[in-house]
Amino acid sequence: MAFVEPVTLSARGVDLAPLGLDHEEGLRAAAADGALWNIRVTSVPEPEQTRSYIENALAMREAGNRFAFAAIDSASKKVLGCTSYHDIVPALRRLEIGWTWYGKSSQRSHVNTTCKLLLLTHAFETLGCHVVGWRTDNFNFASQAAIERLGAKKDGVLRGHALRRDGTIRDTVMYSMRSGEWPEARAQLLYLLDKPR
């Protein structure tokens, strides 16, 4: 039995469903909403790479080190983007959240906060994780701010850690949250979701 079993998570008009090939057209449209593949510091697939992006995610799921979700509007069934558990280490009850992106029209809305609430609740309260981590490009300041808003702590920077799509080498900023920090982080996420926008 896999540490992360297929599950659909839902709250506040957003569903996180296991990513599959049936999401290809919707994921391509979400990426086109803002031409997100042109952003240097993200992993958004180019339109013609959407199918291989999903196939790669499914292969990683089979290997047990990534479980990707399609973020979907509950009412319209429109695919809004993608997010994943990855670097899953069952023996440590640790995983990371990443490979996250949403179409431009879903950015700066409740979608990302809702998805993080769903993923963190499932990780800490169902899977019994001790630690949830994040990593992001050192130049992806928006992502760093979003991770810090969740209540994650900055662990440090891995220098010369990974290749970007353009062939340059990035430094990776690492964050984490421990299970004992989750109750306060959960309260903050609910506060952010409930306050008037």
C-alpha angles and dihedrals in degrees: 000000000000120000089234110043122194109278137155114225120199138184140140096005096312128107125195106204127178106271113249141165089266087071094059098102093043093047091050090052092048091052090048089055093093097357087259096181087074091066105102098213101051137078097226111145123241110244095259090048096055096098094048089046089057093042090052091050090050091050090051090050089053089051090051099238102099135032112189126200131198111225107223134183103243095216104040097027088226114155107240100182143291140280135173150196106231143166086041113189108181094183090060094035086233134135139157132232117223149104081094124161138143134195114268093254090059095048118103089022132103092273101092094042090049092049092050090049090052095046095044094045090051093045097049103029103035106023093036095228118183094199136020118193140193134196130192142171114277089236095049095095094164091057092047091052092048092050092048090050087060090062096253118150122232109243097184145271127292105211120217089004109144145007121253121219089258091058097254119129117245135205111230123221111213126207135175144182124206124215092250089059094051100085092058092042090050091052090051093049091051090048091052091049095047100045116096114265 
